[in-house]
C-alpha cells in the first residue's frame, strides 16, 4: 500500500482511484483495455443513434472519461455516451438540423454545455438527493421504454430499409410497410454480427465479441467491396484528438435546446445516481452523489467544448467494466488512453465499416435495456406498480423520451403523494406472544374496554389531515362505549399548521361526545410542533405519553 498519510490525502483528492493497492494496478489497466475493445464499436453505435458523426462517439471515451475519473467520487461508474441521452438528442435536435452533419453535432455540443452547467448548479445547491424522487418502479418502465424506442430507431439500419419518421410509431410503420424492400445483404451482415455478439456473450462473456464483429466486417468489407453490393458504409473518418472549440449555432435554436438539456440533466442525475448507488452497495461503498455531480458537470462541459455530445453514467458499460475486473477509475483512465491510441493511429480502416454493424450492436443493447425480469417482479409483488411501470414505458415509446422523463418524475411524485395522502393505518391490540398486534382499521376493536389505540403510518400534513380525522370519527361512531382514542404517534415526526388545526377540531368534536383524545409515543419533532401550535395545553399534558403501555395503563385505571 502507499504510505498511510499520502494514501489518505489522495483518497480525498481522487476518491474514484484511491486507495489503490499496488497489486491492483495491472489488473485495472488490463480491465480498461478490455473495456475499450468492447466499448469502441458500442460508442460509435451510440453516436449513430444520437445523430452525430460516428467519430464523436469515440470522443466521448476520451476526455470526458478522464475528467470524471479525476473529479467524480464513484469508483464504480463509467461515464461516456449512453443510449438514453442519445435518444433524447436524436429526437430533440432532429427538427433543427440534419442528422449526421456538423451542424447537428454543434447543436449536440451546445446541449452538452448546457447540461454541464445545470449539473454544476445542482452540485453547488447540493441537489444530489433529487435522484431519490425517481422510484425504482418508474425507472424500470422508463429504461424499458427507451430500449423499445432505440430498437425501433435502428431497425431500419439492421434491415437495410430507409426510415425517415421522427416518432417511434412512424418509424415502425415505415419498416412494416416496406418489408418487401429490405436489403438482403445488409440483413445477412446484421444477423452475422448479432450471432457473433450473442455467441461470445453466451460462452465467452469476457471476450469482446462486438470488437471481433467490427474488425471482421471491416476486413470483409474491404476485401469483398461491400459498398459495391449496396451495403451502406460509414465512409472516411477523421483521426486525431478532438479540437477544443466553442460550438456556434443560431441564437433562436439555443432557446429551443433548453428543454432538451433539461431532459438530459434529469436523465443523467437519476441514472448515474442509481447506477453508482447500485454498484456502491454491491461493493460496500457509500456513494457521494454531490461529488459525482461535479464530475458529471465538468465532463459534459468538456464534451461540449471537445466536439462531442452529452455523456452519462451508463449502467451497461459500468457492468461491462466490472465483468472485466475493473474496481476503480484507474481502469477508466486506461480505457481513455487506449481509445486515444486508436484515434491517433487506427481510424483509417473505419471507412469500410457497414452502418448496419453499428445498428445491430445498438439493437442488441436496446433489447437488454428492456427489463423483463423487473416487470415480472413488479407483477408478482404488486399489480399497481406494474401498471405504473408499463404506463411510463408506453409514454416513452409513444410520446418520446423528453416527455417520458417528465412524466416519470410526475408519476413518481404522485405515487409519493399518494402514499402520504392515504398512508397505512391500523388499530393496535394486545397479543400474548408479540405484546402488540396491528389489526385492520375497523370500528369496535378495543385495546382495553372503551379504549381505541389508533396507529397512523406517516407524518401529519395538510393533504392527509382530512383522512386522519375522518377515519378516527368513523371508528368512534361505529364503536359503542368508546371513551378514549389513543393516537400512536410513533411514525408522526412532524405536523404542519393545517394538520394541527384538524387535530384541535377533532379533539373538540370528540369532547362533545364524551371521548378523550390522547397521544402516545410522541416524538421530539412532533412535541415541538404541538408546543408551537399551543396544542399541548389544549390536549393536556396528562394525555401525552411516552409508550403504548403507559398510555393504556393510564386509561385502564381511570
Kinemage of the C-alpha trace (Angstrom):
@kinemage 1
@onewidth
@group {chain A} dominant
@subgroup {mainchain}
@vectorlist {calphas} color= white
{ca unk a 1} P 0.000 0.000 0.000
{ca unk a 2} L 1.010 3.639 -0.481
{ca unk a 3} L 2.083 5.444 2.720
{ca unk a 4} L -0.896 5.936 5.008
{ca unk a 5} L -0.758 9.755 5.146
{ca unk a 6} L -0.289 10.074 1.380
{ca unk a 7} L -2.996 7.478 0.753
{ca unk a 8} L -5.455 9.406 2.918
{ca unk a 9} L -4.682 12.653 1.095
{ca unk a 10} L -5.007 11.037 -2.336
{ca unk a 11} L -8.265 9.363 -1.297
{ca unk a 12} L -9.733 12.765 -0.514
{ca unk a 13} L -8.382 14.319 -3.700
{ca unk a 14} L -9.104 11.398 -6.091
{ca unk a 15} L -11.696 9.193 -4.367
{ca unk a 16} L -12.525 7.381 -7.594
{ca unk a 17} L -8.964 5.983 -7.840
{ca unk a 18} L -7.530 5.842 -4.313
{ca unk a 19} L -6.957 3.988 -2.075
{ca unk a 20} L -5.197 1.702 -4.549
{ca unk a 21} L -3.195 -1.430 -3.846
{ca unk a 22} L -0.089 -1.955 -5.962
{ca unk a 23} L -1.241 -5.449 -6.822
{ca unk a 24} L -4.359 -3.941 -8.416
{ca unk a 25} L -2.586 -1.628 -10.874
{ca unk a 26} L -2.035 -4.132 -13.696
{ca unk a 27} L -5.495 -5.759 -13.356
{ca unk a 28} L -7.068 -2.297 -13.549
{ca unk a 29} L -5.092 -1.441 -16.688
{ca unk a 30} L -5.979 -4.710 -18.397
{ca unk a 31} L -9.646 -4.229 -17.443
{ca unk a 32} L -9.591 -0.764 -19.049
{ca unk a 33} L -8.043 -2.077 -22.261
{ca unk a 34} L -10.637 -4.863 -22.399
{ca unk a 35} L -13.458 -2.370 -21.899
{ca unk a 36} L -12.087 -0.178 -24.697
{ca unk a 37} L -12.146 -3.182 -27.008
{ca unk a 38} L -15.816 -3.782 -26.225
{ca unk a 39} L -16.821 -0.143 -25.992
{ca unk a 40} L -15.361 1.363 -29.173
{ca unk a 41} L -17.972 -0.153 -31.523
{ca unk a 42} L -20.734 0.482 -28.991
{ca unk a 43} L -19.778 4.160 -28.648
{ca unk a 44} L -19.853 4.548 -32.437
{ca unk a 45} L -23.283 2.959 -32.397
{ca unk a 46} L -24.481 5.435 -29.784
{ca unk a 47} L -23.141 8.287 -31.913
{ca unk a 48} L -25.098 6.954 -34.848
{ca unk a 49} L -28.168 6.689 -32.641
{ca unk a 50} L -27.731 10.266 -31.411
{ca unk a 51} L -27.488 11.537 -34.999
{ca unk a 52} L -23.891 12.821 -34.829
{ca unk a 53} L -20.821 11.683 -36.834
{ca unk a 54} L -19.518 8.342 -35.548
{ca unk a 55} L -16.136 9.790 -34.598
{ca unk a 56} L -17.936 11.824 -31.913
{ca unk a 57} L -18.784 8.555 -30.176
{ca unk a 58} L -15.085 7.790 -29.766
{ca unk a 59} L -14.524 11.310 -28.439
{ca unk a 60} L -16.895 10.554 -25.522
{ca unk a 61} L -14.458 7.806 -24.472
{ca unk a 62} L -11.531 10.193 -24.231
{ca unk a 63} L -11.547 13.495 -22.314
{ca unk a 64} L -14.969 13.117 -20.618
{ca unk a 65} L -13.876 9.747 -19.200
{ca unk a 66} L -10.610 11.235 -17.916
{ca unk a 67} L -12.447 14.214 -16.417
{ca unk a 68} L -14.903 12.120 -14.430
{ca unk a 69} L -12.170 9.721 -13.299
{ca unk a 70} L -10.294 12.666 -11.748
{ca unk a 71} L -13.227 14.702 -10.395
{ca unk a 72} L -16.013 12.200 -9.695
{ca unk a 73} L -16.495 10.351 -6.451
{ca unk a 74} L -17.746 6.954 -7.631
{ca unk a 75} L -15.223 4.153 -8.139
{ca unk a 76} L -17.794 2.015 -9.985
{ca unk a 77} L -19.278 4.344 -12.598
{ca unk a 78} L -18.322 4.611 -16.264
{ca unk a 79} L -19.277 7.950 -17.829
{ca unk a 80} L -19.478 8.154 -21.628
{ca unk a 81} L -22.043 8.061 -24.440
{ca unk a 82} L -25.300 6.410 -23.397
{ca unk a 83} L -28.365 5.242 -25.302
{ca unk a 84} L -30.940 7.089 -23.165
{ca unk a 85} L -29.408 10.542 -23.647
{ca unk a 86} L -28.568 9.689 -27.271
{ca unk a 87} L -32.263 9.187 -27.990
{ca unk a 88} L -33.112 12.498 -26.299
{ca unk a 89} L -30.638 14.282 -28.587
{ca unk a 90} L -31.791 12.484 -31.715
{ca unk a 91} L -35.476 13.259 -31.254
{ca unk a 92} L -34.985 16.754 -29.862
{ca unk a 93} L -32.451 18.183 -32.315
{ca unk a 94} L -33.929 16.465 -35.386
{ca unk a 95} L -36.272 19.363 -36.323
{ca unk a 96} L -33.387 21.895 -36.165
{ca unk a 97} L -30.590 20.174 -38.126
{ca unk a 98} L -30.000 17.229 -40.425
{ca unk a 99} L -28.709 14.104 -38.709
{ca unk a 100} L -25.054 13.242 -39.263
{ca unk a 101} L -23.997 16.782 -40.167
{ca unk a 102} L -21.574 19.128 -38.432
{ca unk a 103} L -24.484 21.466 -37.665
{ca unk a 104} L -26.287 18.657 -35.850
{ca unk a 105} L -23.101 17.941 -33.874
{ca unk a 106} L -22.789 21.641 -32.980
{ca unk a 107} L -26.316 21.555 -31.558
{ca unk a 108} L -25.467 18.398 -29.603
{ca unk a 109} L -22.329 20.055 -28.226
{ca unk a 110} L -24.343 23.076 -27.067
{ca unk a 111} L -26.736 20.711 -25.282
{ca unk a 112} L -23.725 19.122 -23.562
{ca unk a 113} L -22.515 22.548 -22.398
{ca unk a 114} L -25.961 23.497 -21.107
{ca unk a 115} L -26.366 20.136 -19.389
{ca unk a 116} L -22.949 20.518 -17.788
{ca unk a 117} L -23.962 23.933 -16.487
{ca unk a 118} L -27.180 22.536 -14.978
{ca unk a 119} L -25.227 19.724 -13.309
{ca unk a 120} L -22.720 22.175 -11.815
{ca unk a 121} L -25.565 24.348 -10.494
{ca unk a 122} L -27.050 21.187 -8.970
{ca unk a 123} L -23.673 20.487 -7.353
{ca unk a 124} L -23.485 23.980 -5.880
{ca unk a 125} L -27.011 23.584 -4.482
{ca unk a 126} L -26.235 20.002 -3.349
{ca unk a 127} L -29.169 18.557 -5.254
{ca unk a 128} L -27.873 15.002 -5.410
{ca unk a 129} L -30.919 13.968 -3.381
{ca unk a 130} L -33.157 14.655 -6.432
{ca unk a 131} L -32.376 11.167 -7.677
{ca unk a 132} L -34.374 9.805 -4.742
{ca unk a 133} L -37.585 11.124 -6.317
{ca unk a 134} L -37.479 8.613 -9.158
{ca unk a 135} L -38.712 5.302 -7.876
{ca unk a 136} L -37.236 2.000 -8.998
{ca unk a 137} L -40.662 1.153 -10.427
{ca unk a 138} L -40.646 4.179 -12.710
{ca unk a 139} L -37.020 3.635 -13.724
{ca unk a 140} L -37.845 0.080 -14.837
{ca unk a 141} L -40.578 1.442 -17.067
{ca unk a 142} L -38.544 4.393 -18.325
{ca unk a 143} L -35.425 2.455 -19.295
{ca unk a 144} L -37.509 -0.326 -20.838
{ca unk a 145} L -39.387 2.251 -22.898
{ca unk a 146} L -36.087 3.757 -24.029
{ca unk a 147} L -34.925 0.281 -25.022
{ca unk a 148} L -38.008 -0.284 -27.180
{ca unk a 149} L -37.644 3.146 -28.770
{ca unk a 150} L -33.955 2.591 -29.511
{ca unk a 151} L -34.635 -0.847 -31.029
{ca unk a 152} L -37.267 0.649 -33.334
{ca unk a 153} L -34.961 3.549 -34.271
{ca unk a 154} L -32.184 1.259 -35.553
{ca unk a 155} L -34.401 -1.470 -37.018
{ca unk a 156} L -34.250 0.186 -40.424
{ca unk a 157} L -30.439 0.105 -40.383
{ca unk a 158} L -30.461 -3.582 -39.485
{ca unk a 159} L -32.813 -4.428 -42.362
{ca unk a 160} L -31.397 -2.006 -44.912
{ca unk a 161} L -34.637 -0.020 -45.140
{ca unk a 162} L -34.553 3.765 -45.363
{ca unk a 163} L -36.561 5.242 -42.453
{ca unk a 164} L -37.246 8.953 -42.077
{ca unk a 165} L -40.004 9.082 -39.447
{ca unk a 166} L -39.481 11.271 -36.378
{ca unk a 167} L -41.530 9.162 -33.947
{ca unk a 168} L -41.243 5.521 -32.951
{ca unk a 169} L -44.679 4.695 -34.339
{ca unk a 170} L -43.966 6.295 -37.713
{ca unk a 171} L -40.582 4.575 -37.909
{ca unk a 172} L -42.092 1.191 -37.070
{ca unk a 173} L -44.903 1.719 -39.579
{ca unk a 174} L -42.355 2.574 -42.294
{ca unk a 175} L -40.397 -0.611 -41.583
{ca unk a 176} L -43.525 -2.803 -41.539
{ca unk a 177} L -44.924 -1.360 -44.766
{ca unk a 178} L -41.561 -1.597 -46.586
{ca unk a 179} L -40.508 -5.100 -45.551
{ca unk a 180} L -40.696 -6.135 -49.192
{ca unk a 181} L -37.820 -3.752 -49.987
{ca unk a 182} L -35.401 -4.921 -47.277
{ca unk a 183} L -31.816 -5.310 -48.447
{ca unk a 184} L -30.829 -8.966 -48.081
{ca unk a 185} L -27.002 -8.479 -47.998
{ca unk a 186} L -27.435 -5.840 -45.254
{ca unk a 187} L -29.698 -8.165 -43.263
{ca unk a 188} L -27.205 -11.041 -43.563
{ca unk a 189} L -24.361 -8.860 -42.269
{ca unk a 190} L -26.563 -7.675 -39.365
{ca unk a 191} L -27.525 -11.234 -38.439
{ca unk a 192} L -23.883 -12.342 -38.617
{ca unk a 193} L -22.850 -9.540 -36.241
{ca unk a 194} L -25.640 -10.429 -33.801
{ca unk a 195} L -24.681 -14.107 -33.914
{ca unk a 196} L -21.052 -13.298 -33.043
{ca unk a 197} L -22.015 -10.980 -30.166
{ca unk a 198} L -24.635 -13.328 -28.714
{ca unk a 199} L -22.342 -16.346 -29.008
{ca unk a 200} L -19.465 -14.596 -27.260
{ca unk a 201} L -21.840 -13.302 -24.587
{ca unk a 202} L -23.141 -16.824 -24.002
{ca unk a 203} L -19.910 -18.838 -24.000
{ca unk a 204} L -17.116 -16.253 -23.606
{ca unk a 205} L -18.612 -13.366 -21.596
{ca unk a 206} L -15.285 -11.530 -21.173
{ca unk a 207} L -14.393 -11.785 -24.843
{ca unk a 208} L -15.064 -8.567 -26.857
{ca unk a 209} L -17.487 -10.108 -29.340
{ca unk a 210} L -18.602 -6.690 -30.619
{ca unk a 211} L -14.996 -5.742 -31.424
{ca unk a 212} L -14.469 -9.049 -33.246
{ca unk a 213} L -17.616 -8.386 -35.266
{ca unk a 214} L -16.442 -4.873 -36.141
{ca unk a 215} L -12.938 -5.965 -37.159
{ca unk a 216} L -14.286 -8.929 -39.106
{ca unk a 217} L -16.808 -6.902 -41.077
{ca unk a 218} L -14.244 -4.149 -41.776
{ca unk a 219} L -11.906 -6.782 -43.227
{ca unk a 220} L -14.633 -8.467 -45.271
{ca unk a 221} L -15.974 -5.107 -46.440
{ca unk a 222} L -12.550 -4.044 -47.753
{ca unk a 223} L -11.910 -7.450 -49.324
{ca unk a 224} L -15.342 -8.076 -50.875
{ca unk a 225} L -16.221 -4.421 -51.550
{ca unk a 226} L -19.457 -4.333 -49.591
{ca unk a 227} L -20.177 -0.842 -50.882
{ca unk a 228} L -20.491 -2.151 -54.444
{ca unk a 229} L -23.227 -4.534 -53.253
{ca unk a 230} L -25.446 -1.764 -51.882
{ca unk a 231} L -24.370 -2.060 -48.238
{ca unk a 232} L -24.050 1.429 -46.768
{ca unk a 233} L -20.649 2.228 -45.230
{ca unk a 234} L -19.548 4.836 -42.693
{ca unk a 235} L -17.068 6.426 -45.094
{ca unk a 236} L -13.853 8.310 -44.246
{ca unk a 237} L -13.368 9.097 -40.548
{ca unk a 238} L -11.058 11.898 -39.401
{ca unk a 239} L -8.381 10.773 -36.945
{ca unk a 240} L -6.583 12.511 -34.108
{ca unk a 241} L -7.796 14.021 -30.853
{ca unk a 242} L -10.799 16.385 -30.978
{ca unk a 243} L -10.220 20.139 -31.289
{ca unk a 244} L -11.446 22.262 -28.385
{ca unk a 245} L -13.764 24.994 -29.720
{ca unk a 246} L -16.943 26.765 -28.680
{ca unk a 247} L -19.816 25.422 -30.846
{ca unk a 248} L -21.760 28.016 -32.839
{ca unk a 249} L -25.471 27.761 -33.688
{ca unk a 250} L -28.309 30.290 -34.259
{ca unk a 251} L -29.403 32.026 -31.066
{ca unk a 252} L -33.068 31.125 -31.507
{ca unk a 253} L -32.005 27.458 -31.599
{ca unk a 254} L -30.237 27.852 -28.255
{ca unk a 255} L -33.558 28.660 -26.593
{ca unk a 256} L -35.141 25.602 -28.194
{ca unk a 257} L -32.376 23.402 -26.782
{ca unk a 258} L -33.157 24.317 -23.147
{ca unk a 259} L -35.853 21.626 -22.637
{ca unk a 260} L -33.592 19.049 -24.325
{ca unk a 261} L -30.760 19.922 -21.934
{ca unk a 262} L -33.207 19.764 -19.014
{ca unk a 263} L -34.322 16.269 -20.083
{ca unk a 264} L -30.678 15.171 -20.340
{ca unk a 265} L -29.987 16.685 -16.912
{ca unk a 266} L -32.813 14.740 -15.290
{ca unk a 267} L -31.798 11.535 -17.062
{ca unk a 268} L -28.144 11.915 -16.033
{ca unk a 269} L -28.812 12.820 -12.408
{ca unk a 270} L -31.187 9.879 -11.949
{ca unk a 271} L -29.482 7.171 -14.000
{ca unk a 272} L -25.960 7.985 -12.849
{ca unk a 273} L -27.022 8.125 -9.208
{ca unk a 274} L -28.965 4.871 -9.479
{ca unk a 275} L -26.015 3.122 -11.159
{ca unk a 276} L -23.442 4.487 -8.715
{ca unk a 277} L -25.642 3.559 -5.770
{ca unk a 278} L -26.331 0.036 -7.047
{ca unk a 279} L -22.663 -0.812 -7.616
{ca unk a 280} L -21.579 1.018 -4.457
{ca unk a 281} L -23.951 -1.073 -2.342
{ca unk a 282} L -22.765 -4.225 -4.092
{ca unk a 283} L -19.141 -3.439 -3.206
{ca unk a 284} L -19.869 -1.873 0.211
{ca unk a 285} L -19.004 1.722 -0.720
{ca unk a 286} L -21.207 4.685 0.175
{ca unk a 287} L -21.922 6.825 -2.930
{ca unk a 288} L -21.223 10.562 -2.930
{ca unk a 289} L -23.881 11.917 -5.315
{ca unk a 290} L -22.805 15.554 -4.940
{ca unk a 291} L -19.156 14.764 -5.771
{ca unk a 292} L -20.419 12.793 -8.780
{ca unk a 293} L -22.429 15.840 -9.889
{ca unk a 294} L -19.170 17.805 -10.035
{ca unk a 295} L -17.527 15.133 -12.188
{ca unk a 296} L -20.561 14.771 -14.456
{ca unk a 297} L -20.942 18.527 -14.863
{ca unk a 298} L -17.325 19.153 -15.847
{ca unk a 299} L -17.281 16.013 -18.045
{ca unk a 300} L -20.251 17.322 -20.028
{ca unk a 301} L -18.694 20.787 -20.294
{ca unk a 302} L -15.517 19.154 -21.648
{ca unk a 303} L -17.642 17.109 -24.060
{ca unk a 304} L -19.360 20.256 -25.328
{ca unk a 305} L -16.063 22.039 -25.932
{ca unk a 306} L -14.383 18.908 -27.310
{ca unk a 307} L -16.597 18.275 -30.308
{ca unk a 308} L -18.854 15.584 -28.918
{ca unk a 309} L -22.218 15.136 -27.193
{ca unk a 310} L -23.758 14.503 -23.767
{ca unk a 311} L -22.150 11.850 -21.546
{ca unk a 312} L -23.901 9.924 -18.810
{ca unk a 313} L -23.226 7.283 -16.173
{ca unk a 314} L -24.006 4.107 -18.082
{ca unk a 315} L -25.309 1.042 -16.203
{ca unk a 316} L -24.446 -1.327 -19.076
{ca unk a 317} L -20.898 -0.047 -19.515
{ca unk a 318} L -20.333 0.040 -15.757
{ca unk a 319} L -21.414 -3.602 -15.618
{ca unk a 320} L -19.096 -4.394 -18.553
{ca unk a 321} L -16.171 -2.790 -16.725
{ca unk a 322} L -16.935 -4.773 -13.580
{ca unk a 323} L -17.086 -8.004 -15.592
{ca unk a 324} L -13.625 -7.197 -16.974
{ca unk a 325} L -12.245 -6.857 -13.429
{ca unk a 326} L -12.245 -3.056 -13.079
{ca unk a 327} L -12.614 -1.853 -9.499
{ca unk a 328} L -11.702 1.837 -9.732
{ca unk a 329} L -11.476 4.804 -12.084
{ca unk a 330} L -7.893 3.766 -12.928
{ca unk a 331} L -9.459 1.228 -15.294
{ca unk a 332} L -11.464 4.047 -16.903
{ca unk a 333} L -8.258 6.058 -17.415
{ca unk a 334} L -6.762 3.020 -19.151
{ca unk a 335} L -9.827 2.855 -21.388
{ca unk a 336} L -9.421 6.519 -22.356
{ca unk a 337} L -5.719 6.112 -23.172
{ca unk a 338} L -6.476 3.054 -25.317
{ca unk a 339} L -9.127 4.984 -27.246
{ca unk a 340} L -6.691 7.883 -27.681
{ca unk a 341} L -4.209 5.496 -29.316
{ca unk a 342} L -6.935 4.225 -31.644
{ca unk a 343} L -7.913 7.792 -32.603
{ca unk a 344} L -4.338 8.682 -33.460
{ca unk a 345} L -3.349 5.504 -35.285
{ca unk a 346} L -6.254 3.331 -36.407
{ca unk a 347} L -9.169 5.384 -37.765
{ca unk a 348} L -8.316 4.800 -41.438
{ca unk a 349} L -9.917 1.343 -41.776
{ca unk a 350} L -13.158 2.550 -40.203
{ca unk a 351} L -14.317 3.884 -43.576
{ca unk a 352} L -15.083 0.286 -44.600
{ca unk a 353} L -17.370 -0.349 -41.615
{ca unk a 354} L -21.012 -1.030 -42.658
{ca unk a 355} L -23.621 1.102 -40.937
{ca unk a 356} L -25.732 -1.961 -40.275
{ca unk a 357} L -22.999 -3.288 -37.952
{ca unk a 358} L -23.478 -0.338 -35.616
{ca unk a 359} L -27.232 -0.744 -35.954
{ca unk a 360} L -27.014 -4.413 -34.958
{ca unk a 361} L -24.813 -3.613 -31.931
{ca unk a 362} L -27.177 -0.896 -30.709
{ca unk a 363} L -30.214 -3.116 -31.384
{ca unk a 364} L -28.864 -5.771 -29.008
{ca unk a 365} L -28.016 -3.148 -26.399
{ca unk a 366} L -31.551 -1.797 -26.687
{ca unk a 367} L -33.100 -5.223 -26.169
{ca unk a 368} L -31.050 -5.678 -22.976
{ca unk a 369} L -32.489 -2.403 -21.652
{ca unk a 370} L -35.993 -3.898 -21.662
{ca unk a 371} L -36.156 -5.119 -18.071
{ca unk a 372} L -38.433 -8.141 -18.378
{ca unk a 373} L -37.298 -9.539 -15.036
{ca unk a 374} L -38.112 -6.194 -13.406
{ca unk a 375} L -41.622 -6.242 -14.872
{ca unk a 376} L -42.027 -9.841 -13.731
{ca unk a 377} L -41.012 -8.885 -10.189
{ca unk a 378} L -43.435 -5.962 -10.200
{ca unk a 379} L -46.252 -8.218 -11.399
{ca unk a 380} L -45.611 -10.714 -8.617
{ca unk a 381} L -45.169 -8.071 -5.899
{ca unk a 382} L -47.957 -5.665 -6.771
{ca unk a 383} L -50.059 -5.125 -9.887
{ca unk a 384} L -50.444 -1.416 -9.211
{ca unk a 385} L -46.695 -0.754 -9.528
{ca unk a 386} L -46.543 -2.982 -12.604
{ca unk a 387} L -49.104 -0.751 -14.316
{ca unk a 388} L -47.181 2.367 -13.262
{ca unk a 389} L -44.030 0.975 -14.929
{ca unk a 390} L -45.990 -0.048 -18.028
{ca unk a 391} L -47.573 3.408 -18.265
{ca unk a 392} L -44.143 5.052 -18.041
{ca unk a 393} L -42.710 2.779 -20.743
{ca unk a 394} L -45.684 3.491 -23.012
{ca unk a 395} L -45.238 7.257 -22.574
{ca unk a 396} L -41.608 6.992 -23.640
{ca unk a 397} L -42.428 4.901 -26.713
{ca unk a 398} L -45.488 6.840 -27.870
{ca unk a 399} L -44.653 10.395 -26.756
{ca unk a 400} L -40.851 10.484 -26.768
{ca unk a 401} L -38.031 10.356 -24.242
{ca unk a 402} L -38.140 14.007 -23.192
{ca unk a 403} L -41.844 13.743 -22.365
{ca unk a 404} L -41.307 10.320 -20.840
{ca unk a 405} L -38.746 11.544 -18.312
{ca unk a 406} L -41.014 14.438 -17.257
{ca unk a 407} L -43.954 12.075 -16.872
{ca unk a 408} L -41.704 9.647 -14.992
{ca unk a 409} L -40.927 12.360 -12.452
{ca unk a 410} L -44.583 13.343 -12.191
{ca unk a 411} L -45.676 9.717 -11.732
{ca unk a 412} L -43.007 9.173 -9.059
{ca unk a 413} L -44.025 12.302 -7.175
{ca unk a 414} L -47.729 11.470 -7.457
{ca unk a 415} L -47.013 7.984 -6.157
{ca unk a 416} L -45.112 9.555 -3.235
{ca unk a 417} L -48.001 11.931 -2.538
{ca unk a 418} L -50.478 9.050 -2.776
{ca unk a 419} L -48.596 7.084 -0.136
{ca unk a 420} L -48.575 10.096 2.191
{ca unk a 421} L -52.145 11.097 1.349
{ca unk a 422} L -53.605 7.708 2.260
{ca unk a 423} L -50.986 6.001 4.448
{ca unk a 424} L -51.294 2.659 6.162
{ca unk a 425} L -53.306 2.833 9.372
{ca unk a 426} L -54.312 0.258 11.983
{ca unk a 427} L -55.857 -0.285 15.367
{ca unk a 428} L -53.480 -1.850 17.874
{ca unk a 429} L -54.497 -4.683 20.211
{ca unk a 430} L -52.653 -6.789 22.774
{ca unk a 431} L -51.139 -10.101 21.770
{ca unk a 432} L -49.784 -12.520 24.406
{ca unk a 433} L -46.978 -13.706 22.104
{ca unk a 434} L -45.740 -10.484 20.479
{ca unk a 435} L -47.172 -7.983 23.001
{ca unk a 436} L -48.857 -5.798 20.346
{ca unk a 437} L -50.571 -6.639 17.060
{ca unk a 438} L -51.801 -4.434 14.221
{ca unk a 439} L -55.387 -5.062 13.137
{ca unk a 440} L -57.431 -3.739 10.224
{ca unk a 441} L -58.874 -0.293 10.927
{ca unk a 442} L -62.411 -1.300 11.787
{ca unk a 443} L -64.845 0.032 14.451
{ca unk a 444} L -65.382 -1.951 17.639
{ca unk a 445} L -61.760 -3.106 18.082
{ca unk a 446} L -60.522 -2.090 21.557
{ca unk a 447} L -57.149 -2.464 23.226
{ca unk a 448} L -58.962 -2.157 26.575
{ca unk a 449} L -62.702 -1.793 27.246
{ca unk a 450} L -63.716 1.599 25.845
{ca unk a 451} L -60.163 2.397 24.629
{ca unk a 452} L -59.118 2.503 20.949
{ca unk a 453} L -55.379 2.561 20.160
{ca unk a 454} L -55.057 4.026 16.635
{ca unk a 455} L -51.823 3.918 14.603
{ca unk a 456} L -51.177 6.392 11.747
{ca unk a 457} L -48.303 5.436 9.466
{ca unk a 458} L -46.748 8.741 8.355
{ca unk a 459} L -46.324 12.436 9.157
{ca unk a 460} L -49.444 14.568 9.504
{ca unk a 461} L -49.773 17.352 6.943
{ca unk a 462} L -52.425 19.283 5.072
{ca unk a 463} L -53.150 16.575 2.456
{ca unk a 464} L -53.746 13.628 4.796
{ca unk a 465} L -55.250 15.535 7.762
{ca unk a 466} L -58.846 15.132 6.442
{ca unk a 467} L -58.296 11.357 6.037
{ca unk a 468} L -56.842 11.206 9.561
{ca unk a 469} L -59.812 12.996 11.107
{ca unk a 470} L -62.458 11.154 9.070
{ca unk a 471} L -61.076 7.734 9.971
{ca unk a 472} L -60.980 8.436 13.714
{ca unk a 473} L -64.530 9.818 13.601
{ca unk a 474} L -65.638 6.650 11.762
{ca unk a 475} L -64.051 4.496 14.474
{ca unk a 476} L -65.741 6.456 17.243
{ca unk a 477} L -69.167 6.480 15.578
{ca unk a 478} L -69.058 2.732 14.986
{ca unk a 479} L -67.722 1.744 18.411
{ca unk a 480} L -70.407 1.856 21.144
{ca unk a 481} L -68.972 2.550 24.576
{ca unk a 482} L -65.779 4.197 23.383
{ca unk a 483} L -64.448 6.774 25.845
{ca unk a 484} L -60.795 7.227 24.797
{ca unk a 485} L -58.919 7.317 21.482
{ca unk a 486} L -55.158 6.995 21.935
{ca unk a 487} L -53.233 8.008 18.826
{ca unk a 488} L -49.960 6.119 18.388
{ca unk a 489} L -47.645 8.874 17.065
{ca unk a 490} L -44.516 6.753 16.571
{ca unk a 491} L -44.381 7.356 12.775
{ca unk a 492} L -45.504 11.009 13.101
{ca unk a 493} L -42.323 13.082 13.271
{ca unk a 494} L -43.913 16.405 12.321
{ca unk a 495} L -47.257 18.161 11.884
{ca unk a 496} L -47.937 21.275 9.829
{ca unk a 497} L -50.331 24.118 10.674
{ca unk a 498} L -53.293 22.659 8.748
{ca unk a 499} L -52.908 19.273 10.425
{ca unk a 500} L -52.632 20.958 13.812
{ca unk a 501} L -55.909 22.773 13.284
{ca unk a 502} L -57.518 19.498 12.155
{ca unk a 503} L -56.288 17.776 15.349
{ca unk a 504} L -57.670 20.609 17.504
{ca unk a 505} L -61.058 20.404 15.771
{ca unk a 506} L -61.071 16.618 16.161
{ca unk a 507} L -60.326 16.895 19.918
{ca unk a 508} L -63.107 19.453 20.359
{ca unk a 509} L -65.572 17.406 18.308
{ca unk a 510} L -64.880 14.196 20.245
{ca unk a 511} L -65.028 16.043 23.571
{ca unk a 512} L -68.666 16.956 22.863
{ca unk a 513} L -69.334 13.207 22.571
{ca unk a 514} L -67.562 12.463 25.838
{ca unk a 515} L -64.490 10.951 24.119
{ca unk a 516} L -60.954 11.900 25.169
{ca unk a 517} L -58.053 12.244 22.707
{ca unk a 518} L -54.591 11.133 23.940
{ca unk a 519} L -51.245 10.843 22.191
{ca unk a 520} L -48.595 8.207 22.843
{ca unk a 521} L -45.013 7.685 21.626
{ca unk a 522} L -44.801 11.424 20.906
{ca unk a 523} L -41.553 12.182 19.043
{ca unk a 524} L -39.450 15.243 19.838
{ca unk a 525} L -40.266 16.786 16.457
{ca unk a 526} L -43.999 16.314 16.992
{ca unk a 527} L -43.732 17.658 20.554
{ca unk a 528} L -42.129 20.843 19.225
{ca unk a 529} L -44.954 21.267 16.714
{ca unk a 530} L -47.559 20.699 19.431
{ca unk a 531} L -45.894 23.305 21.635
{ca unk a 532} L -45.569 25.897 18.863
{ca unk a 533} L -49.214 25.492 17.871
{ca unk a 534} L -50.377 25.639 21.555
{ca unk a 535} L -51.885 22.180 21.303
{ca unk a 536} L -50.002 20.747 24.271
{ca unk a 537} L -52.162 22.693 26.724
{ca unk a 538} L -55.315 22.044 24.723
{ca unk a 539} L -54.825 18.284 24.687
{ca unk a 540} L -53.404 18.286 28.183
{ca unk a 541} L -50.001 17.263 29.458
{ca unk a 542} L -51.632 14.327 31.264
{ca unk a 543} L -52.795 12.965 27.903
{ca unk a 544} L -49.291 12.825 26.373
{ca unk a 545} L -47.402 9.573 26.929
{ca unk a 546} L -44.024 8.038 26.137
{ca unk a 547} L -45.162 4.478 25.447
{ca unk a 548} L -48.185 2.420 24.494
{ca unk a 549} L -48.022 0.506 27.779
{ca unk a 550} L -48.045 3.696 29.812
{ca unk a 551} L -50.974 5.210 27.916
{ca unk a 552} L -53.115 2.075 28.016
{ca unk a 553} L -52.441 1.630 31.748
{ca unk a 554} L -53.454 5.234 32.452
{ca unk a 555} L -56.889 4.784 30.961
{ca unk a 556} L -57.414 1.247 32.185
{ca unk a 557} L -57.343 2.536 35.767
{ca unk a 558} L -59.316 5.690 35.042
